[in-house]
Amino acid sequence: MKVSQKEIYNYLISKGLSRNHALGMLANIKAESNFDSSAIGDEGTSGGLFQHHDSADDKRFLKMKESAGEDWKNNWKGQIDYALTEQDTIKYKNKSFDNPQDASKWFTINWERPVNAKEKAESRLSFFGDEFKTS
């Protein structure tokens, strides 16, 4: 299910995130799922807006699905609510960022943790500018 950038941005703001924090998360949602709350990746081991991933030592995808409920693919707010409870998100919310680009880089490297995280963090900066429609 595609979710509009504006809806996600407004929801993040309603949850108390700053503009920089919300836009940093939006850049990562764009890169991970292109705003499709039902997206599945990594041969079925990742899913949702953030592509929560199940690994041998951490079942993030399973935990997100359990938290968001049986209709997790359509429950984008539940996916975000779950993400906001994770320890790395709490660290993210407690950090101060001078701009959304710095927030996005931190989120990519410390929260998403993809292979080649620093390179991916840099590539996600291309989403800023006219890309995000939040008003």
C-alpha positions as CSV (number, residue, x, y, z in Angstrom):
1,M,0.0,0.0,0.0
2,K,1.5,3.3,-1.1
3,V,1.4,6.0,1.5
4,S,1.9,9.7,0.7
5,Q,5.1,11.4,1.9
6,K,2.9,14.2,3.4
7,E,0.9,11.7,5.4
8,I,4.0,10.1,6.9
9,Y,5.7,13.4,7.5
10,N,2.6,14.8,9.3
11,Y,2.3,11.6,11.3
12,L,5.9,11.8,12.4
13,I,5.5,15.4,13.4
14,S,2.3,14.5,15.4
15,K,4.5,12.0,17.3
16,G,6.8,14.8,18.4
17,L,9.6,14.5,15.9
18,S,11.3,17.7,14.7
19,R,11.3,18.6,11.0
20,N,14.9,17.4,10.6
21,H,14.2,14.1,12.3
22,A,11.0,13.5,10.3
23,L,12.7,14.3,7.0
24,G,15.7,12.1,7.9
25,M,13.3,9.2,8.4
26,L,11.4,10.0,5.2
27,A,14.6,9.8,3.1
28,N,15.2,6.3,4.6
29,I,11.6,5.2,4.0
30,K,12.0,6.4,0.4
31,A,15.2,4.4,-0.1
32,E,14.0,1.3,1.7
33,S,10.4,0.9,0.5
34,N,9.5,3.9,-1.7
35,F,6.6,4.5,0.7
36,D,5.0,1.1,0.2
37,S,4.0,-0.2,3.6
38,S,3.5,-3.7,2.2
39,A,7.0,-4.0,0.6
40,I,8.9,-7.2,1.1
41,G,12.6,-7.5,0.5
42,D,15.7,-9.6,1.1
43,E,14.0,-12.8,-0.1
44,G,11.2,-12.4,2.4
45,T,13.3,-11.6,5.5
46,S,12.5,-7.8,5.4
47,G,9.4,-5.8,5.1
48,G,7.4,-2.7,5.6
49,L,8.2,1.0,5.2
50,F,11.6,0.6,6.9
51,Q,12.3,-2.9,5.6
52,H,12.7,-4.2,9.2
53,H,15.0,-7.2,8.8
54,D,15.1,-10.6,10.5
55,S,18.6,-11.7,11.2
56,A,19.8,-14.7,13.2
57,D,20.2,-12.7,16.3
58,D,17.4,-10.1,15.9
59,K,13.9,-10.7,14.6
60,R,13.1,-7.0,13.8
61,F,10.7,-7.9,11.0
62,L,8.8,-10.4,13.1
63,K,8.6,-8.0,16.0
64,M,7.3,-5.2,13.8
65,K,4.6,-7.5,12.3
66,E,3.5,-8.6,15.8
67,S,3.3,-5.0,17.0
68,A,1.5,-3.7,13.9
69,G,-0.9,-6.6,13.8
70,E,-2.3,-9.1,11.3
71,D,-3.0,-6.3,8.8
72,W,0.6,-4.9,9.1
73,K,0.9,-4.4,5.4
74,N,-1.8,-1.7,5.5
75,N,-1.1,-0.5,9.0
76,W,1.6,2.0,8.2
77,K,1.0,4.0,11.4
78,G,1.5,0.8,13.4
79,Q,4.8,0.2,11.6
80,I,5.9,3.7,12.4
81,D,4.7,3.4,16.0
82,Y,6.7,0.3,16.4
83,A,9.8,1.9,14.9
84,L,9.5,4.8,17.3
85,T,9.8,2.4,20.3
86,E,13.0,0.8,19.2
87,Q,16.2,1.6,21.1
88,D,18.0,3.0,18.1
89,T,15.0,5.3,17.3
90,I,15.0,6.6,20.9
91,K,18.7,7.4,20.5
92,Y,17.9,9.1,17.1
93,K,15.1,11.2,18.7
94,N,17.4,12.3,21.5
95,K,20.1,13.5,19.1
96,S,20.1,17.1,17.7
97,F,20.7,17.5,14.0
98,D,21.5,20.8,12.2
99,N,19.7,19.7,9.1
100,P,17.7,16.8,7.7
101,Q,20.6,15.5,5.7
102,D,22.7,14.9,8.9
103,A,19.6,13.2,10.4
104,S,19.2,11.0,7.3
105,K,22.9,9.9,7.4
106,W,22.7,9.0,11.1
107,F,19.5,7.1,10.6
108,T,21.0,5.1,7.6
109,I,24.2,4.2,9.4
110,N,22.9,3.6,12.9
111,W,19.3,2.5,12.4
112,E,19.0,0.9,9.0
113,R,22.5,-0.4,9.0
114,P,22.6,-1.6,5.3
115,V,25.6,-3.1,3.6
116,N,27.9,-0.2,2.6
117,A,26.0,2.1,5.0
118,K,28.2,5.2,4.5
119,E,27.9,5.0,0.7
120,K,24.1,4.5,1.0
121,A,23.8,7.3,3.5
122,E,25.5,9.6,1.0
123,S,23.3,8.4,-1.9
124,R,20.1,9.1,0.1
125,L,21.0,12.8,0.2
126,S,19.9,13.1,-3.4
127,F,16.3,12.8,-2.1
128,F,16.5,16.2,-0.6
129,G,15.4,19.3,-2.4
130,D,12.1,19.2,-4.4
131,E,11.8,15.5,-3.7
132,F,9.8,15.7,-0.5
133,K,6.3,17.1,-0.5
134,T,5.4,17.8,3.1
135,S,3.1,20.8,2.8
